[in-house]
């Protein structure tokens, strides 16, 4: 499943949002569960289930082609009931025949949902949801390193679900069931309820990226089909994020949940409701605090830019909050914040930019001064964005006096060659925008520089010490003389 598109970085204005009131469709994960057996060369975890070892064995049921069309619904329910039996995948040699029978039954059920055009009755809805709940809702495997260094997806190997050969097909079956043209949300709401959604959200903390990929598609389908659950899903997502930010600091599925949320935000109607504005300020913006921001920063940026695009007045509070949370001393994280600032500016209009340009460029000027060349370089790359340059040109009288001194100093004195070249190119850009204002700023800089040099030279001059000073002569006045002066 692909990451939501983010606005262009170099002069693009971003992708236009879909029509209001719609929900962006998320594609089903690309798999070959119907044509190939599961791969066996991947790292497995121990069983995530702590039940007693299963002693039952399955008997193969006839396929759907071997029965009459009238009997296929009953056969489908029998196969679903058969798939409720769980097996321990920690021992790959145990119950191999029953495991294969269950896998074939799941695959045949998926094919039946894909080809059948029969209306589903209540028993079918109940059997599907029960089978999905029994197979999916389980305690997750313990973290591989719960108290040590934070999990890094680029360096560490995730704990993969041992029962994935069955669980993957269960996800596929449930998605086919919801996407079926015969699916009736009014009948299914009695079985897919708030408890079901809560248990589904708990699975997002799985370390297996394959399962999280299916989960985000499944949650998105439920949000689109069940209107009565939408408010509860948004509230549950808020609770997950707040627990992650303020309590645990660890969650494996933040990026996937943000992808679902990004498509949900795309469908918000304008003007936004207070509930949605509060979600931005009290839930999404605090997500910049955790140390693991790099794992979900692109998805978080997409969600925030969607809010600013729909309601430009939110740009000011967004930028002020980012400045307040600025990671001083953490240069890689500062680069991420600068990336996000550029994406936000890309969706601003002239009015919103005029309101926040002063605090924004005061802070960007501080980034120009950074001794870390990557931070200064990323800030100077703002001038490579055509949209930002056009907004700056309309407000050059406010922005150029704030940035000229730093740019001129960097062009002559910064230790890194790349920063000197980028600063000089930035000065040439402002010279083309407004030569008169540029000359005034240059003249003021020279005057200030001359006064600084004069003060420095004065400070270098030798100052008279207490030994060189002329001694003061104390006049002695007698008591009689003082009395006479008082009388006069």
N, C-alpha and C positions, 0 to 999 in steps of 0.2 A: 504494500500500500504506500502510495506516494505521500510525501510531505506537502501540506498546503502551499500553494504558490505564494511567494513573498514579493513585494514590490521591487522593481528594478533598482539597482544600486547606482548606475552611471547614467543619469539623465532620464530615466524612464519614470513614468508616473504611476507604475503599478498596474496590476490587472484589474479591470472593472468588476465591481461586485455584481452578483446575480440580482435578479429582480427582487424587490422587497417582498417579504412574507414567504419566501421560499427557503428550502433547506438544501444546501449543497450536497449532492450525492457523492458518497464515498465509495470507491470501487471495492469489490470483494477481493481478498488476498488471492494472489495467483498461486495456485497449487495444482498438483497432478494426483490428488488422492484417488481419483477414479480410475487411473490408468497404470499406477505403479505402486509397488509395496513401499513401506517406509524405509528410509535409509538407516543402516545399522552402525555406521561408522562414527557417530557423534557421541560426545560425552553425555552420559546419563547420570541422573541423580538417584538416590535411594527412593523407594516408594514414598509418595506423599500421603499415603493412607496408613492408618494405624489400626485397622480392623483386623479381625481374626482371619487367618488364611482360609480362602474359599475351598470347599471340598466338593462343590457341585460341578457337574459337567453339562455342556450344552449338546443338544441334538439338533442336527441341521434341519431347518424347515424348507418346504418347497419354495422355489422362486416364484415371482409374480407371473411369469409366463406360463407356469404349469397349472395355474388355477384360473377359474372363470373371472371375468371382470367384476361380477357381483360379489365375489368372495375376496377381492383384493384388499378392501378396507379392513376386513377382519384379520387378514394375513399381515397387513401392515402393523396393526395394533399388537399382534402376537410377536412380531419381530422386535417391536419397540420394547415390549415387556422382557423379551429375551436379552436385549442389550442393557437392561438394568443390572445385570450380574457383573460384578467387578472382579478384576484379576490383579495379582501382584506381579508387576513387571520388573521387580528387583531380581527375580530369578527367571531368566529368559527361557530356561529349559522346562519350566513348570507350566502345565495346562496349555501346551502349544496348540492342541487341536481345538479346544474350546475358544482360545483367543482368536484363532483363524475363523472359526464359525461366527463369532461375534463381529469380527471385521467384515466378513462377507455380508452379514445381515445389515450392517450399517451402510455399506456401499449400495446394496440393493434398495435400501430405504431411500437413499439419496436419489437414485435413479427413478424410483417410483414418484417422488415428489417433483422431479424434473419433467416427467412425461405425463403424469396423471392430471386430469381435468375434473376430477370428482370433488364435490363440495365436502368439506370437513365437518364432522359432527363434534359434539362436546367431548365424546370419548377420545377422539383423535387428538384434540387440543390438550386434554389432560395427560394422555399417554406421552405425547411429545415433550411437554414441559417436565413431567416427572422423570423421564429418561434423561433429559438434558441436565436437570438439577442433580440427579444421582451421580452422573459421570463428571460434571464440571465443578460443582461446589464442594470443595475439599480443603483441608488445611494445606497451606503451601509448604514447600520444603524450607528448612532453616537456611538462613543466609550463609554463604560460604565464608564470610569474614564479618560477623555482625558488629564487632567492637574495634576492628582495626582500621586500616586505610580505606577510604570510600571506594566503592566499586567503580572501576574505570572500564567502559565497554570496549575501548580500543586496546587495552592491555590485559584485562582479566577475562577468563573464560566463564560464561554464565552457567548456572546450574540448569540443565535442560530437563524437562518433564519426562520421566521414564515411561509413563503411560501414553505418550503422545501418539503412537500408532492408532489408538482408539479415540483419544480426545480430539484430534484434528478432524476426524470424520464426523464427530458429534457436532463440532462447530459448523462444519460444512452443511450438515443436515438441518441444523436450526436456521442457518441463513437462507437455505433453499425454502424452508417452511415459511419463513416470514415474507420472503420475496414472491411466494407463489401467488398467482392471480386469484386463487380461490381462498386466500387468507382473509379472515374477517376479524378485524381488531376488536369489534364489539363483543364477539364471542370469546376471544383470547384474553380479554382484560380480566376475566375471572381467574386466570391462571398466571399470567405475566403481570405481577403486581409490584408494590413497593419493596416487599421482601426479596423478590427475585432480582430487582435492580440493585439493591444493596449488596446482595451476595455477588452479583456480577462485578460491581465496582471493586469489591475486595480482591478479586482475582487480578486486577491491574498491577498489584505489587509482585506478581510473578517475575522471576528472573529470566524466564524463557521468552526471548523476543518473538518467537513464532506465535505463542499464545496471546501476547499483548497485541500483535497485529490483528488477530481474529477478534479480540475483545473490542477494539476500537470500532471495527466495522459493525459488530453486533450491537453495541451500545447506540451507535448512530442510527441503525435501522429501527431499534426500539423507540428512540426519540422521534423519528419521523412518523412511525405508525400509531403511537399511543399518545394522543394529545393530552389526556388526563395525567400522564406521567411526566410531562415536560418540566413543570415547575419543581417537582420532587427531584428529578435528575439534576437540575441546575443547583438545587440546594445541597444535594449529596456531593456534587463536585466541589462546591464551596467548602463543605466540611472536610473533604479529603485534603484540599489544598491548605486549609488553615491548620489542620493537624500536622501536615508536613512542614509548614513554615515555623510554627510556634512550639511544636512538641517534639516530634521524632527527628526531623531533618533528613529522613531517608524514605524514599519511595521510588520504585523502579518504573512506574507507569505514568509519571507526570507528563512526559512528552506525548504519549499516546492520548491521554485525556485532553491535553491542550489541542491536539489535532481535531478531535471531535468537537471541542468547544469552538474552534475557529470556524468550522462549517456551520455551527449553530448561530454564532454571531453574525455570519453573513446573511442570515435570514431575518435578523431583527428589523422591525419597522422603524421608520424615522417619523417624529422625534423619539429618542430612546426613553424608556421608562426609568424612573428613579431606581428601581431594582437593578437595572443593568448598569447604570452609572456607579452605584455603590459596589457592584461586583468588580468593576474596573479598579476603583480606588482602594478597596479594602481587601481584595482577594488577588487580583492579577499583579498589581504593582508590588505588593510585598513579596511576590515570588522572586524578586531580584536579590533578596537577602541571602538565600542558601548558597553554600559553597559549590554546590553541584549545578550552578546555573548553566554551565557549558553544555550539559546534557539535554537541555530543553529550551535554550535561548532562542533559536530560530522560530519554534512554534509559539513561544510567548510573544515574540516581536510581532508575529503575524496577527495574533489576537488583539494586541494593543493598537496596531495600525488600523485594524478594522473599526475599532471604536472611534479613533480620531477621524477616520475617513467619513464615518456616518455622522459624527457630531464634532466639528472642528473646535468648538469651544472647550473640549476636553484636552486640547493640546497643552494649554498653559499648566494645568494641574499635573498633567503627566510629566512634562519636562521638569517642573519644580521638584516633583517627587524623585525623579531620577537623579537630579543634582544633589538632593538631600541624602540619597542613598549611595552616592558616588564612592566606589571602592578605592579610597586613598591608600597608596602603597601596594596595590595589587594591579600591576600593569596589564597582564593578560585580560583581567576582568574589565579594566578601563577600555580596552580595545573593543570588547563586546558591547559595552555601553555606548561607545561612539558609533558602532554599527547600527545599534537600535535608534539612536538619535537621528541618524541619516535617513533611516526608513520612515521615521515619524515625520520628518520634514518633507519627505517626498509626497506625503498625502495631505499636507497643509495647503490652505489657500492663503491669499495675501493678507486677509484680515487676521486670521489666527497667527500668522507668522509675525505680523507687526506687534501683536500683544506680547509675544514671548521672546522677541529677538534680543532684548537687552539682557535678561538673565541667561539666555542661551549662549550668547557670544561672549559674555563675561567669563563663563565657565570654559568655553572652547578656547579662549585666549590663555587660560591657565594650562590647558593641554598643549598649546603651542610652546609654552615655556618648559614642558616636561623634559628632564634629562634623559628619559627613556625614549630612544629614537622611534620605537614602534608606536608609542602613544602620540608623539608629535607628528609622525608621518601620517597616521590614520586621521588625525584632525585636519591636517593640511590637504588630505585628499577630498575634503568636502568641496573644495573649489573645482574639482573635476566633475561635479554633478551639475548638469545644465539647469535643472529645476532650482537648485539652491542658489546658483549664480544669478538667476533671474529674480528670485526673491530678494537677494542681497542688493542687487542693482536698484531695486525700488526703495530700499532703506539704507542706501550707502551713506547718507549723512549721519546716521546713527551708528552704523557698524564700523566704518573705516577709522574714526578717531579712537575706537576701543582696541583695534587690532594692529594699527600701523606700527607703533613703537616696538611691539614684540616681533612682528614680521621683519622689520628693518634690522633689529638686533640679531635675529636668527640668521638672516642672509649674510651677515658679516662675521658672527662670532660663535655660532653653534658648532659643537665638536664634530657633528656627523655631516658628511658631505651631502648626503641626500636631503637632509633637512635644510641645508643652506640653499640648495638648488630649488626646492619646492617653495621656500619662503620668497626667494627672488621672483619666481614665476607668479606667486600670489600678488606681489607688489605690482608687477607688470599688468596683471588683470585689473587691479583697482585703478591704475593709471589710465587704462583704456575706458573704464566705466565713467570716471569723473576726474579729468586732469586738473581742474581748478581746485577741487577739494583735496586732491592728492598733494598739490603744491602747498596748500595751507598746512596740511599735516606735516609735510616735510620741513617747512619753515619753522613750525612750532617745535618739532623734534630737535632741529639745529639750535634753536634758542635755549631749549631746556638742556641740551647737551653742553652748550657753552657755559651756562650757569653752573652746571654740575662740575665742569672742569675748573671753573674759577673757584668754587668752594673747595675742590680737592687741592688746588694749588695753595689756597690760603691755609688749609689745614696742614700742609707740608712745611710752611714757614716755621722757623724756630720761635717759640713763644718764650717771653721772659719768665725766668724762674724766681723763686722767693729770694735767692741769693743776689740776683741782679737788681731786684727792686730797691729803690731808695728808702733807707730806713726812716720811719716816722719819728719826729721829735716830739716827745711828750712835754707839754707845758705844765710846770708846777705852779699851782695857785694856792696860796696860803689860805688858811681858814679865815683870817682877818680880811684878806682881799675879797673872798667870796661874800662875806657879810656885807662889805661895803657895796658890792654890786647889787645885792638884794635890796639894800636900803634905797639905792638910786632908782 
